[in-house]
């Protein structure tokens, strides 16, 4: 039975302006080399209209850093299709004409996808928009609905738990497809604790979510 949500909305088709999580950081010098190679290509992208938490030097954004490292690997393998896809993802977050700063996505939790039997990552890209990175077909997301809760007891059979440590993330490097979800009304990324996604009577998956500024709450 589909649970009763706080709010309901339909997924919007992905627009591939994107991000992904990171594991431990490689040496910063690698980034400088990558930026030198790809700077002109990144500058061709559209600059975001606004960044809810301010732009970050590209070398300091762990999520974009991982994309840059993946781009370097793709280039070494002469995999131009993957290289172009990754560059397109990064381009959506560039904040300035010199491609030195990005609107750094914020990791919010992991989505347990029951369709693909994979664990997908969820990020906030501004105060009212999240993205899910997965390898599920786009039409499955288009026909799905997302349900959100403001409270941590959304799934009574599960203990609420979210770890916001990027170093603990383990992702499939080939997952460079993202689905964008615009939150309705006044709901913001700071508010949502849980998400459940359904396609008709079929559950696509669920996630506990957290915002980094409230994870260490007391009481």
Backbone as CSV, one residue per row, in Angstrom:
resi,resn,N_x,N_y,N_z,CA_x,CA_y,CA_z,C_x,C_y,C_z
1,UNK,0.838,-1.197,0.000,0.000,0.000,0.000,0.869,1.243,0.000
2,UNK,0.546,2.203,-0.842,1.331,3.430,-0.923,1.156,4.243,0.343
3,UNK,2.258,4.677,1.013,2.143,5.446,2.249,1.581,6.826,1.997
4,UNK,0.978,7.394,3.044,0.431,8.739,2.950,1.568,9.736,3.092
5,UNK,1.779,10.609,2.115,2.914,11.523,2.151,2.568,12.861,2.773
6,UNK,3.604,13.619,3.069,3.410,15.008,3.454,3.090,15.827,2.224
7,UNK,3.874,15.648,1.168,3.604,16.315,-0.099,3.875,15.326,-1.219
8,UNK,3.266,15.551,-2.362,3.444,14.682,-3.514,3.808,15.525,-4.719
9,UNK,4.710,15.021,-5.532,5.002,15.694,-6.779,5.479,14.671,-7.784
10,UNK,5.432,15.036,-9.045,5.951,14.166,-10.090,7.383,14.540,-10.386
11,UNK,8.153,13.543,-10.772,9.514,13.802,-11.197,9.497,14.575,-12.503
12,UNK,10.397,15.527,-12.623,10.567,16.213,-13.900,11.672,15.507,-14.652
13,UNK,11.658,15.521,-15.980,12.704,14.841,-16.738,14.071,15.392,-16.387
14,UNK,15.107,14.551,-16.323,16.446,15.005,-15.971,16.980,15.994,-16.994
15,UNK,17.725,16.994,-16.520,18.289,17.973,-17.442,19.816,17.917,-17.481
16,UNK,20.345,16.936,-16.754,21.777,16.657,-16.799,22.649,17.831,-16.358
17,UNK,22.204,18.640,-15.416,23.096,19.610,-14.786,23.518,18.968,-13.490
18,UNK,24.735,18.611,-13.275,24.825,17.568,-12.304,26.030,17.549,-11.385
19,UNK,26.094,16.434,-10.564,27.047,16.276,-9.502,27.158,14.819,-9.148
20,UNK,28.141,14.464,-8.340,28.090,13.176,-7.692,28.989,13.160,-6.491
21,UNK,28.887,12.102,-5.709,29.623,12.029,-4.453,31.068,11.673,-4.642
22,UNK,31.806,11.670,-3.549,33.219,11.371,-3.639,33.622,10.377,-2.590
23,UNK,34.752,9.723,-2.818,35.428,8.958,-1.795,36.580,9.826,-1.303
24,UNK,37.662,9.239,-0.871,38.767,10.048,-0.377,39.360,10.871,-1.508
25,UNK,39.857,12.052,-1.186,40.370,12.963,-2.200,41.761,12.571,-2.676
26,UNK,41.984,12.546,-3.988,43.332,12.393,-4.502,44.096,13.694,-4.279
27,UNK,45.302,13.775,-4.747,46.104,14.974,-4.572,45.544,16.126,-5.388
28,UNK,45.628,17.335,-4.804,45.076,18.524,-5.440,45.751,18.809,-6.774
29,UNK,47.009,18.415,-6.916,47.724,18.695,-8.158,47.040,18.059,-9.354
30,UNK,46.336,16.926,-9.127,45.615,16.265,-10.218,44.532,17.175,-10.754
31,UNK,43.854,17.875,-9.859,42.795,18.781,-10.277,43.335,19.891,-11.155
32,UNK,44.471,20.432,-10.803,45.042,21.528,-11.565,45.343,21.090,-12.992
33,UNK,45.815,19.859,-13.132,46.095,19.327,-14.467,44.796,19.180,-15.247
34,UNK,43.776,18.631,-14.594,42.501,18.427,-15.261,41.892,19.747,-15.684
35,UNK,41.941,20.738,-14.817,41.360,22.036,-15.137,42.070,22.676,-16.316
36,UNK,43.366,22.483,-16.387,44.113,23.037,-17.502,43.648,22.438,-18.821
37,UNK,43.349,21.144,-18.798,42.932,20.445,-20.010,41.519,20.824,-20.421
38,UNK,40.615,20.958,-19.424,39.194,21.100,-19.735,38.633,22.489,-19.514
39,UNK,39.446,23.450,-19.132,38.925,24.764,-18.765,38.089,25.394,-19.862
40,UNK,38.570,25.366,-21.090,37.836,26.016,-22.171,36.499,25.335,-22.429
41,UNK,36.432,24.015,-22.281,35.193,23.292,-22.510,34.190,23.577,-21.404
42,UNK,34.673,23.705,-20.173,33.770,23.998,-19.067,33.190,25.399,-19.189
43,UNK,33.965,26.315,-19.690,33.512,27.701,-19.800,32.369,27.856,-20.790
44,UNK,32.155,26.859,-21.653,31.082,26.945,-22.634,29.712,26.715,-22.026
45,UNK,29.653,26.261,-20.782,28.377,25.912,-20.172,27.621,27.121,-19.663
46,UNK,26.337,26.914,-19.392,25.496,27.981,-18.864,25.759,28.159,-17.375
47,UNK,25.938,29.373,-16.938,26.180,29.667,-15.538,24.855,29.587,-14.776
48,UNK,24.806,28.887,-13.608,23.561,28.800,-12.843,23.018,30.182,-12.506
49,UNK,21.679,30.311,-12.518,21.069,31.605,-12.234,21.362,32.053,-10.816
50,UNK,21.443,31.119,-9.860,21.746,31.447,-8.477,22.284,30.213,-7.779
51,UNK,22.991,30.453,-6.684,23.519,29.347,-5.882,23.109,29.610,-4.444
52,UNK,22.260,28.750,-3.910,21.646,29.003,-2.612,22.648,29.140,-1.479
53,UNK,23.791,28.456,-1.591,24.773,28.516,-0.504,26.094,29.136,-0.940
54,UNK,26.065,29.845,-2.061,27.269,30.523,-2.523,28.203,29.589,-3.278
55,UNK,28.954,30.150,-4.190,29.837,29.349,-5.032,31.115,28.971,-4.285
56,UNK,31.687,27.836,-4.689,32.861,27.263,-4.038,33.975,27.082,-5.058
57,UNK,35.232,27.357,-4.685,36.335,27.045,-5.600,36.248,25.589,-6.036
58,UNK,36.408,25.358,-7.310,36.170,24.027,-7.860,37.055,22.962,-7.216
59,UNK,38.270,23.369,-6.771,39.174,22.411,-6.132,38.683,21.983,-4.760
60,UNK,37.763,22.764,-4.164,37.283,22.469,-2.812,35.939,21.747,-2.791
61,UNK,35.340,21.551,-3.943,34.054,20.848,-4.014,34.312,19.363,-4.257
62,UNK,34.120,18.562,-3.238,34.463,17.145,-3.333,33.672,16.418,-4.412
63,UNK,32.411,16.780,-4.562,31.566,16.089,-5.533,32.031,16.339,-6.959
64,UNK,32.280,17.604,-7.274,32.759,17.947,-8.612,34.180,17.421,-8.824
65,UNK,34.956,17.402,-7.763,36.315,16.864,-7.852,36.285,15.414,-8.354
66,UNK,35.375,14.645,-7.825,35.295,13.245,-8.256,34.945,13.154,-9.738
67,UNK,34.067,14.014,-10.198,33.752,14.030,-11.622,34.986,14.352,-12.451
68,UNK,35.783,15.319,-11.977,36.988,15.698,-12.707,37.971,14.539,-12.802
69,UNK,38.115,13.812,-11.717,39.004,12.646,-11.730,38.478,11.588,-12.697
70,UNK,37.154,11.383,-12.704,36.561,10.422,-13.640,36.772,10.867,-15.085
71,UNK,36.704,12.181,-15.315,36.950,12.709,-16.657,38.385,12.435,-17.087
72,UNK,39.307,12.589,-16.162,40.716,12.321,-16.467,40.923,10.856,-16.854
73,UNK,40.249,9.955,-16.119,40.353,8.526,-16.423,39.744,8.225,-17.789
74,UNK,38.582,8.821,-18.076,37.930,8.605,-19.370,38.816,9.091,-20.512
75,UNK,39.465,10.219,-20.309,40.354,10.752,-21.349,41.537,9.824,-21.583
76,UNK,42.090,9.270,-20.497,43.216,8.350,-20.626,42.823,7.081,-21.379
77,UNK,41.546,6.724,-21.278,41.046,5.526,-21.960,40.512,5.827,-23.358
78,UNK,40.592,7.097,-23.769,40.037,7.524,-25.058,38.553,7.244,-25.155
79,UNK,37.867,7.341,-24.030,36.416,7.137,-23.996,35.750,8.506,-24.117
80,UNK,35.607,8.977,-25.348,35.087,10.324,-25.568,33.610,10.466,-25.215
81,UNK,32.846,9.401,-25.348,31.430,9.465,-24.991,31.275,9.739,-23.494
82,UNK,31.990,8.962,-22.689,31.935,9.171,-21.244,32.530,10.519,-20.861
83,UNK,33.618,10.892,-21.510,34.261,12.175,-21.228,33.299,13.331,-21.468
84,UNK,32.620,13.313,-22.602,31.674,14.392,-22.910,30.502,14.421,-21.932
85,UNK,30.053,13.240,-21.501,28.959,13.181,-20.539,29.367,13.814,-19.216
86,UNK,30.574,13.494,-18.745,31.043,14.040,-17.471,31.244,15.546,-17.562
87,UNK,31.830,16.006,-18.665,32.019,17.443,-18.843,30.680,18.166,-18.846
88,UNK,29.674,17.542,-19.452,28.341,18.140,-19.469,27.774,18.245,-18.058
89,UNK,28.018,17.230,-17.230,27.560,17.259,-15.850,28.196,18.410,-15.082
90,UNK,29.501,18.518,-15.192,30.236,19.549,-14.451,29.830,20.937,-14.919
91,UNK,29.650,21.079,-16.210,29.356,22.379,-16.809,28.120,23.031,-16.188
92,UNK,27.136,22.227,-15.800,25.914,22.758,-15.230,26.099,23.449,-13.888
93,UNK,27.243,23.238,-13.251,27.479,23.818,-11.930,28.492,24.949,-11.926
94,UNK,29.080,25.254,-13.075,30.077,26.320,-13.137,29.432,27.661,-12.807
95,UNK,30.082,28.432,-11.934,29.513,29.707,-11.481,30.108,30.930,-12.175
96,UNK,31.266,30.778,-12.776,31.932,31.956,-13.325,32.487,31.672,-14.714
97,UNK,32.815,32.729,-15.429,33.293,32.595,-16.804,34.638,31.889,-16.899
98,UNK,35.414,31.916,-15.822,36.737,31.286,-15.838,36.698,29.823,-15.399
99,UNK,35.529,29.341,-15.047,35.362,27.950,-14.595,36.234,27.643,-13.386
100,UNK,36.299,28.600,-12.465,37.088,28.419,-11.251,36.222,28.095,-10.040
101,UNK,34.909,28.394,-10.133,34.015,28.152,-9.014,32.774,27.399,-9.474
102,UNK,32.197,26.627,-8.544,30.992,25.860,-8.852,29.973,26.029,-7.728
103,UNK,28.723,25.805,-8.067,27.682,25.708,-7.046,27.707,24.261,-6.574
104,UNK,28.409,24.018,-5.493,28.723,22.656,-5.057,27.495,21.933,-4.511
105,UNK,27.109,20.810,-5.095,25.967,20.047,-4.590,26.255,19.512,-3.187
106,UNK,25.190,19.369,-2.402,25.319,18.871,-1.037,24.716,17.472,-0.939
107,UNK,25.528,16.541,-0.476,25.066,15.162,-0.301,24.025,15.091,0.817
108,UNK,22.900,14.381,0.561,21.817,14.304,1.539,21.484,12.891,2.000
109,UNK,21.900,11.877,1.255,21.589,10.517,1.676,21.623,9.542,0.515
110,UNK,21.219,8.306,0.795,21.253,7.249,-0.207,19.855,6.697,-0.456
111,UNK,19.556,6.511,-1.729,18.251,6.037,-2.176,18.354,4.554,-2.513
112,UNK,17.579,3.732,-1.814,17.581,2.289,-2.063,16.611,1.976,-3.197
113,UNK,17.170,1.752,-4.378,16.379,1.542,-5.590,16.017,0.064,-5.716
114,UNK,14.733,-0.244,-5.545,14.296,-1.638,-5.593,14.120,-2.135,-7.023
115,UNK,14.084,-1.242,-7.991,13.953,-1.645,-9.395,15.286,-2.160,-9.931
116,UNK,16.358,-1.433,-9.644,17.684,-1.812,-10.146,18.514,-2.555,-9.102
117,UNK,17.972,-2.668,-7.880,18.701,-3.303,-6.774,20.053,-2.635,-6.541
118,UNK,20.036,-1.315,-6.592,21.255,-0.548,-6.357,20.971,0.534,-5.316
119,UNK,22.046,1.095,-4.777,21.945,2.215,-3.849,22.387,3.462,-4.598
120,UNK,21.482,4.432,-4.736,21.750,5.653,-5.481,21.963,6.821,-4.523
121,UNK,22.656,7.833,-4.977,22.929,8.979,-4.120,21.959,10.123,-4.400
122,UNK,21.667,10.882,-3.357,20.754,12.018,-3.441,21.510,13.270,-3.011
123,UNK,21.393,14.331,-3.813,22.079,15.591,-3.526,21.116,16.759,-3.635
124,UNK,21.387,17.784,-2.868,20.680,19.055,-3.018,21.501,19.936,-3.941
125,UNK,20.847,20.545,-4.936,21.575,21.457,-5.817,21.159,22.907,-5.598
126,UNK,20.060,23.110,-4.903,19.698,24.415,-4.361,18.632,24.176,-3.294
127,UNK,18.085,25.237,-2.734,17.189,25.083,-1.584,15.913,24.312,-1.896
128,UNK,15.497,24.275,-3.149,14.231,23.616,-3.470,14.361,22.528,-4.525
129,UNK,15.566,22.030,-4.760,15.772,21.022,-5.802,16.780,19.976,-5.347
130,UNK,16.445,18.708,-5.566,17.395,17.630,-5.314,17.598,16.849,-6.608
131,UNK,18.674,16.080,-6.667,18.909,15.192,-7.799,19.236,13.803,-7.275
132,UNK,18.830,12.798,-8.037,19.134,11.408,-7.722,20.008,10.861,-8.837
133,UNK,21.125,10.305,-8.486,21.992,9.679,-9.492,21.742,8.180,-9.490
134,UNK,21.441,7.638,-10.664,21.157,6.210,-10.777,21.444,5.744,-12.193
135,UNK,21.230,4.454,-12.418,21.353,3.906,-13.768,20.014,3.386,-14.271
136,UNK,18.919,3.900,-13.697,17.583,3.480,-14.119,17.144,4.277,-15.343
137,UNK,16.385,3.646,-16.224,15.938,4.288,-17.448,15.159,5.566,-17.135
138,UNK,15.330,6.567,-17.982,14.703,7.864,-17.747,13.179,7.784,-17.705
139,UNK,12.578,6.921,-18.541,11.120,6.877,-18.576,10.541,6.339,-17.276
140,UNK,11.305,5.522,-16.542,10.821,5.038,-15.261,10.712,6.185,-14.257
141,UNK,11.660,7.120,-14.312,11.602,8.291,-13.429,10.467,9.226,-13.841
142,UNK,10.285,9.391,-15.144,9.261,10.315,-15.636,7.870,9.901,-15.172
143,UNK,7.619,8.598,-15.087,6.309,8.093,-14.709,6.164,7.863,-13.208
144,UNK,7.176,8.262,-12.447,7.159,8.019,-11.002,6.686,9.246,-10.233
145,UNK,6.281,9.005,-8.980,5.911,10.077,-8.071,6.746,9.964,-6.805
146,UNK,7.156,11.111,-6.286,7.953,11.140,-5.061,7.103,11.635,-3.905
147,UNK,7.231,10.979,-2.770,6.520,11.342,-1.548,7.552,11.774,-0.506
148,UNK,7.299,12.887,0.165,8.258,13.400,1.129,7.642,13.516,2.526
149,UNK,8.485,13.335,3.544,8.081,13.504,4.933,8.983,14.535,5.610
150,UNK,8.402,15.245,6.565,9.168,16.195,7.369,9.684,15.572,8.664
151,UNK,9.225,14.373,8.990,9.550,13.764,10.278,10.352,12.482,10.093
152,UNK,11.162,12.148,11.093,12.092,11.033,10.976,11.447,9.669,11.151
153,UNK,10.198,9.617,11.644,9.535,8.333,11.851,8.695,7.940,10.636
154,UNK,9.122,8.367,9.464,8.374,8.128,8.225,8.251,6.651,7.885
155,UNK,9.309,5.878,8.141,9.292,4.441,7.884,9.427,3.736,9.235
156,UNK,8.310,3.401,9.885,8.352,2.857,11.252,9.189,1.598,11.396
157,UNK,9.341,0.845,10.328,10.095,-0.411,10.389,11.600,-0.204,10.217
158,UNK,12.016,1.057,9.986,13.436,1.363,9.797,13.875,2.434,10.788
159,UNK,15.058,2.273,11.340,15.635,3.317,12.179,16.147,4.439,11.288
160,UNK,15.825,5.666,11.663,16.295,6.808,10.881,17.800,6.941,11.058
161,UNK,18.525,6.906,9.945,19.977,7.010,10.015,20.515,7.535,8.702
162,UNK,21.285,8.600,8.771,21.936,9.161,7.591,23.364,9.541,7.968
163,UNK,24.308,9.043,7.222,25.710,9.408,7.414,26.102,10.372,6.306
164,UNK,26.560,11.560,6.671,26.932,12.560,5.672,28.442,12.639,5.497
165,UNK,29.097,11.481,5.594,30.546,11.411,5.408,30.834,10.968,3.981
166,UNK,31.350,11.871,3.147,31.630,11.558,1.748,32.606,10.392,1.617
167,UNK,33.509,10.243,2.574,34.530,9.213,2.463,33.957,7.812,2.588
168,UNK,32.711,7.701,3.082,32.090,6.386,3.223,31.322,5.960,1.982
169,UNK,31.220,6.861,0.996,30.428,6.557,-0.186,31.152,5.587,-1.104
170,UNK,30.398,4.621,-1.623,30.921,3.702,-2.624,29.925,3.678,-3.768
171,UNK,30.341,4.226,-4.912,29.419,4.333,-6.039,30.003,3.677,-7.281
172,UNK,29.114,3.259,-8.142,29.494,2.762,-9.454,29.961,3.946,-10.299
173,UNK,31.206,3.912,-10.768,31.763,5.040,-11.498,31.023,5.323,-12.803
174,UNK,30.246,4.354,-13.287,29.559,4.534,-14.555,28.198,5.195,-14.404
175,UNK,27.792,5.532,-13.203,26.487,6.161,-12.997,26.590,7.666,-13.163
176,UNK,26.391,8.122,-14.383,26.446,9.547,-14.662,25.118,10.055,-15.200
177,UNK,24.027,9.401,-14.795,22.681,9.845,-15.157,22.016,10.398,-13.906
178,UNK,21.435,11.578,-14.026,20.787,12.174,-12.862,19.365,12.619,-13.168
179,UNK,18.508,12.486,-12.171,17.123,12.927,-12.275,16.910,14.080,-11.306
180,UNK,16.371,15.157,-11.820,16.145,16.362,-11.031,14.732,16.364,-10.461
181,UNK,14.603,16.698,-9.177,13.301,16.747,-8.511,13.121,18.121,-7.884
182,UNK,12.135,18.857,-8.371,11.834,20.180,-7.832,10.822,20.035,-6.698
183,UNK,11.175,20.509,-5.509,10.270,20.418,-4.367,9.152,21.447,-4.511
184,UNK,7.951,21.085,-4.127,6.804,21.984,-4.327,6.648,23.007,-3.208
185,UNK,5.947,24.077,-3.528,5.577,25.063,-2.523,6.750,25.615,-1.750
186,UNK,6.591,25.684,-0.441,7.629,26.239,0.425,8.556,25.177,0.981
187,UNK,8.381,23.921,0.588,9.232,22.850,1.076,10.662,23.064,0.600
188,UNK,11.617,22.895,1.504,13.025,23.091,1.152,13.832,21.862,1.529
189,UNK,15.066,21.817,1.067,15.920,20.663,1.359,16.214,20.545,2.844
190,UNK,16.124,21.654,3.590,16.332,21.600,5.031,15.188,20.861,5.737
191,UNK,14.008,20.808,5.095,12.815,20.242,5.730,12.694,18.730,5.594
192,UNK,13.115,18.184,4.471,12.775,16.790,4.164,13.664,15.808,4.919
193,UNK,13.009,14.796,5.492,13.714,13.734,6.226,13.667,12.402,5.477
194,UNK,12.601,12.218,4.683,12.437,10.941,3.998,11.829,11.144,2.616
195,UNK,12.114,10.204,1.733,11.539,10.223,0.393,11.185,8.792,0.004
196,UNK,10.012,8.618,-0.581,9.596,7.332,-1.121,9.095,7.559,-2.541
197,UNK,9.534,6.735,-3.475,9.193,6.905,-4.888,8.387,5.705,-5.364
198,UNK,7.269,6.003,-6.048,6.376,4.958,-6.542,6.069,5.176,-8.011
199,UNK,5.925,4.071,-8.726,5.445,4.082,-10.102,4.151,3.275,-10.126
200,UNK,3.021,3.980,-10.033,1.754,3.289,-9.867,1.727,2.600,-8.512
201,UNK,1.484,1.279,-8.515,1.465,0.508,-7.276,2.805,-0.142,-6.972
202,UNK,3.809,0.177,-7.747,5.137,-0.412,-7.565,6.074,0.567,-6.888
203,UNK,6.685,0.138,-5.802,7.644,0.986,-5.120,8.974,0.984,-5.864
204,UNK,9.446,2.152,-6.217,10.748,2.282,-6.876,11.865,2.269,-5.852
205,UNK,11.636,2.920,-4.714,12.651,2.947,-3.675,12.351,3.975,-2.611
206,UNK,13.267,4.072,-1.635,13.075,4.989,-0.528,14.416,5.462,0.003
207,UNK,14.370,6.553,0.759,15.604,7.114,1.296,15.341,7.894,2.565
208,UNK,16.261,7.786,3.518,16.336,8.719,4.627,17.251,9.850,4.179
209,UNK,16.854,11.078,4.453,17.618,12.235,4.003,17.945,13.146,5.173
210,UNK,19.008,13.915,5.034,19.394,14.863,6.072,20.084,16.052,5.436
211,UNK,20.043,17.152,6.127,20.753,18.361,5.699,21.949,18.542,6.612
212,UNK,23.106,18.847,6.041,24.357,18.837,6.808,24.333,19.776,8.002
213,UNK,23.539,20.840,7.967,23.520,21.810,9.064,22.680,21.353,10.248
214,UNK,21.891,20.252,10.074,21.060,19.802,11.181,21.420,18.397,11.648
215,UNK,22.406,17.744,11.025,22.696,16.358,11.342,23.207,16.189,12.766
216,UNK,23.868,17.241,13.307,24.431,17.141,14.644,23.528,17.799,15.687
217,UNK,22.222,17.711,15.475,21.283,18.350,16.393,21.362,17.706,17.777
218,UNK,20.895,18.407,18.794,20.894,17.878,20.153,19.467,17.734,20.629
219,UNK,19.284,16.897,21.655,17.965,16.737,22.235,17.073,15.814,21.447
